[in-house]
């Protein structure tokens, strides 16, 4: 039996188109140019403020960063109703569960938004645990959040050697490596496939392929 830790945004939830639109709306407000898919995925990096400073070609004051961040999240939230799960995700989650495996979600999206969104899409029953980011938690590295998630899973009886994470960012790979678990990256989110491959983690072009690379059985 395996346990799969799924990332949410950009992995199970296909929100890249909305992220791109929100970024372009934000850049337009601050005098920036327009990004296409390739330029976004090539330029994206964290911390997010550095991403925008690179694109705008200047530093941002504290007040500008607050305004920029607020505009981005308002645009994203206003249009979130348009976002769907990644193609085939509900069926894959069900097939992983039918094969006797367990699954959970670890996301850097705020937990008070993450949990109701998962329930609204009818897939909450497939997860033994869902952890998002608390409102008062910093938006930095995913590594400590994964450590807490793993600690809870192990306390519930899961073997660390049977756990694999599937995500879509360099951050997911770094967090998995730091916590000593396997990871497969899905090239459907904010990073170009070559940047994901540079981490040394296996890279998939579909969620089905990601599960195959992770060696997770389905039924």
Backbone torsions as a table, in degrees:
resi	resn	phi	psi	omega
1	UNK	NA	136.6	177.7
2	UNK	-111.4	160.7	170.2
3	UNK	-122.7	127.0	179.8
4	UNK	-106.1	122.8	170.1
5	UNK	-94.8	115.2	179.4
6	UNK	-94.9	135.8	162.0
7	UNK	-75.0	160.4	-177.3
8	UNK	-105.0	-71.7	-177.2
9	UNK	-62.7	124.4	178.7
10	UNK	84.9	-9.2	179.8
11	UNK	-114.7	-79.4	175.8
12	UNK	-77.7	-28.8	177.6
13	UNK	-105.1	124.2	-175.5
14	UNK	-87.3	74.6	-175.5
15	UNK	-105.0	11.9	-176.4
16	UNK	-61.6	-41.3	179.8
17	UNK	-58.8	-40.4	178.0
18	UNK	-69.8	-39.1	177.2
19	UNK	-60.2	-43.6	179.6
20	UNK	-63.4	-45.6	179.6
21	UNK	-63.4	-39.9	179.6
22	UNK	-67.2	-39.1	177.4
23	UNK	-65.1	-43.3	-179.7
24	UNK	-67.0	-36.5	175.4
25	UNK	-63.3	-41.0	-179.9
26	UNK	-67.8	-44.2	179.0
27	UNK	-62.0	-40.7	-179.9
28	UNK	-61.3	-37.9	-179.7
29	UNK	-64.1	-29.9	-176.5
30	UNK	-107.6	16.4	174.3
31	UNK	82.4	19.5	-179.5
32	UNK	-91.0	175.8	179.2
33	UNK	-86.7	-170.7	-178.0
34	UNK	-107.1	132.3	178.5
35	UNK	-96.7	140.1	166.9
36	UNK	-100.1	-178.3	-175.2
37	UNK	-58.2	-48.4	-175.3
38	UNK	-66.4	-42.7	-178.3
39	UNK	-67.6	-35.9	176.6
40	UNK	-63.3	-50.7	-175.5
41	UNK	-67.3	-26.5	177.8
42	UNK	-79.3	-32.5	-174.6
43	UNK	-92.0	-23.4	-170.7
44	UNK	-58.9	136.6	173.9
45	UNK	-158.9	164.2	175.0
46	UNK	-118.0	149.6	1.4
47	UNK	-62.6	149.1	-173.3
48	UNK	-60.8	-33.9	-178.5
49	UNK	-61.8	-33.0	177.4
50	UNK	-69.1	-36.2	175.7
51	UNK	-56.7	-48.1	-178.6
52	UNK	-72.2	-36.2	177.8
53	UNK	-65.0	-37.8	175.3
54	UNK	-60.0	-45.5	-176.3
55	UNK	-71.4	-34.7	-179.2
56	UNK	-85.3	-16.6	178.8
57	UNK	72.4	25.5	178.5
58	UNK	-159.7	164.7	175.1
59	UNK	-76.0	155.4	176.3
60	UNK	-110.5	134.4	174.1
61	UNK	-71.3	165.5	179.3
62	UNK	-58.4	-41.5	-178.0
63	UNK	-70.0	-36.3	176.6
64	UNK	-65.2	-40.1	-179.8
65	UNK	-64.6	-40.4	177.8
66	UNK	-61.4	-44.0	179.9
67	UNK	-65.6	-43.6	179.7
68	UNK	-61.8	-48.1	-178.7
69	UNK	-62.4	-40.8	179.6
70	UNK	-65.4	-41.8	-179.5
71	UNK	-63.6	-45.1	179.8
72	UNK	-57.5	-49.9	-175.2
73	UNK	-69.4	-30.9	176.1
74	UNK	-67.9	-42.1	178.1
75	UNK	-64.2	-43.0	-179.6
76	UNK	-62.6	-49.1	-176.9
77	UNK	-64.8	-37.8	-178.9
78	UNK	-63.1	-32.8	-174.4
79	UNK	-107.3	7.4	-176.1
80	UNK	-62.3	-27.6	-179.3
81	UNK	-61.2	-17.9	-179.2
82	UNK	-81.4	-12.5	-171.5
83	UNK	-84.8	138.9	178.3
84	UNK	-121.0	171.1	173.7
85	UNK	-69.9	155.5	176.1
86	UNK	-58.7	142.4	-178.1
87	UNK	-50.7	127.3	176.8
88	UNK	82.6	-3.9	-175.1
89	UNK	-59.9	-47.8	-179.0
90	UNK	-58.6	-41.7	-179.2
91	UNK	-67.8	-39.1	178.9
92	UNK	-65.8	-43.0	178.4
93	UNK	-59.8	-42.2	179.8
94	UNK	-65.9	-39.3	-177.9
95	UNK	-70.5	-34.5	176.3
96	UNK	-65.0	-41.9	179.9
97	UNK	-67.7	-41.8	-179.8
98	UNK	-61.9	-29.2	179.9
99	UNK	-78.0	0.7	176.6
100	UNK	94.3	7.8	178.0
101	UNK	-89.4	165.8	175.5
102	UNK	-117.5	160.8	-174.9
103	UNK	-144.1	153.0	174.9
104	UNK	-146.4	170.2	178.0
105	UNK	-122.6	133.2	171.2
106	UNK	-128.4	118.4	-175.2
107	UNK	-134.5	152.4	173.0
108	UNK	-91.7	5.4	172.6
109	UNK	-74.2	146.9	-179.2
110	UNK	-57.6	133.0	-172.8
111	UNK	-62.8	-33.6	-178.2
112	UNK	-69.3	-16.1	174.5
113	UNK	-100.0	-34.8	-177.8
114	UNK	-62.7	-52.0	-173.1
115	UNK	-61.4	-50.6	178.9
116	UNK	-64.8	-31.2	178.8
117	UNK	-66.3	-42.9	178.0
118	UNK	-60.7	-44.7	-179.8
119	UNK	-64.3	-36.8	-178.3
120	UNK	-67.7	-21.5	179.7
121	UNK	-95.7	3.4	171.2
122	UNK	73.5	22.7	-178.5
123	UNK	-117.6	5.3	-177.2
124	UNK	-60.4	-28.7	-177.4
125	UNK	-65.2	-17.5	-176.5
126	UNK	-84.1	-6.9	-173.2
127	UNK	-113.7	130.7	176.7
128	UNK	-80.9	-15.3	-179.3
129	UNK	-158.1	140.7	174.5
130	UNK	-131.8	118.8	179.0
131	UNK	-123.6	121.3	171.4
132	UNK	-109.4	-168.6	-179.4
133	UNK	-91.6	126.2	174.6
134	UNK	-61.1	153.6	-177.4
135	UNK	-58.6	-31.7	-176.3
136	UNK	-95.3	6.7	-178.1
137	UNK	-89.5	145.6	178.5
138	UNK	-67.6	158.3	-176.9
139	UNK	-94.8	20.0	-174.9
140	UNK	-78.7	-130.0	-172.6
141	UNK	-64.5	144.4	175.9
142	UNK	-82.3	-11.7	-173.9
143	UNK	-56.5	-50.7	180.0
144	UNK	-67.0	-31.4	178.0
145	UNK	-67.1	-38.9	176.5
146	UNK	-66.7	-38.2	178.2
147	UNK	-59.3	-42.9	178.8
148	UNK	-67.0	-39.6	179.3
149	UNK	-63.4	-45.0	179.2
150	UNK	-64.3	-40.5	179.3
151	UNK	-59.3	-41.3	179.1
152	UNK	-67.9	-39.3	179.4
153	UNK	-65.5	-43.7	179.0
154	UNK	-63.7	-39.6	178.1
155	UNK	-62.5	-27.5	178.4
156	UNK	-87.2	2.3	174.0
157	UNK	105.1	5.2	179.2
158	UNK	-82.2	140.2	178.1
159	UNK	-85.1	130.6	-176.4
160	UNK	-60.2	-31.5	-177.4
161	UNK	-73.1	-13.4	-179.2
162	UNK	-100.3	5.1	-175.2
163	UNK	-99.7	134.0	175.6
164	UNK	-133.2	146.0	178.1
165	UNK	-110.4	142.6	174.8
166	UNK	-122.5	119.4	-178.9
167	UNK	-142.1	-173.0	-174.9
168	UNK	-128.6	10.0	-175.1
169	UNK	-130.8	160.8	171.9
170	UNK	-58.4	-35.6	179.2
171	UNK	-60.1	-38.2	178.2
172	UNK	-62.5	-43.1	178.9
173	UNK	-64.1	-45.5	-179.0
174	UNK	-61.9	-40.7	180.0
175	UNK	-66.2	-42.9	-179.8
176	UNK	-64.7	-45.9	179.9
177	UNK	-61.3	-42.0	-178.2
178	UNK	-65.6	-27.6	-178.0
179	UNK	-101.3	4.2	173.0
180	UNK	73.5	31.4	176.3
181	UNK	-122.4	160.4	178.5
182	UNK	-74.4	153.4	-179.9
183	UNK	-146.0	143.8	171.3
184	UNK	-124.2	136.7	-177.9
185	UNK	-106.6	138.3	-179.7
186	UNK	-104.4	122.6	-176.2
187	UNK	-85.6	59.9	179.1
188	UNK	-128.7	5.4	-175.5
189	UNK	-112.9	-133.4	-168.0
190	UNK	-86.5	-10.0	-177.2
191	UNK	-111.8	141.5	174.6
192	UNK	-65.8	151.0	-175.4
193	UNK	-59.2	-36.6	-178.9
194	UNK	-68.9	-31.2	176.9
195	UNK	-70.8	-36.3	176.0
196	UNK	-66.4	-43.9	-178.7
197	UNK	-63.0	-29.7	-179.4
198	UNK	-64.9	-16.6	176.7
199	UNK	-73.1	-20.0	-175.4
200	UNK	94.5	-5.4	178.0
201	UNK	-82.9	150.2	173.6
202	UNK	-61.7	144.0	-178.0
203	UNK	-122.4	131.6	-179.3
204	UNK	-116.1	153.6	177.2
205	UNK	-102.0	0.2	175.1
206	UNK	-149.1	160.6	177.7
207	UNK	-66.7	-35.3	177.6
208	UNK	-61.6	-44.8	178.0
209	UNK	-64.7	-36.6	179.0
210	UNK	-60.4	-42.8	178.4
211	UNK	-66.2	-38.3	177.0
212	UNK	-62.2	-45.7	179.9
213	UNK	-65.1	-29.7	178.6
214	UNK	-81.4	-9.1	179.8
215	UNK	72.6	29.4	-178.1
216	UNK	-94.1	123.1	-180.0
217	UNK	-72.7	149.5	175.4
218	UNK	-132.4	157.4	-179.2
219	UNK	-139.2	NA	NA
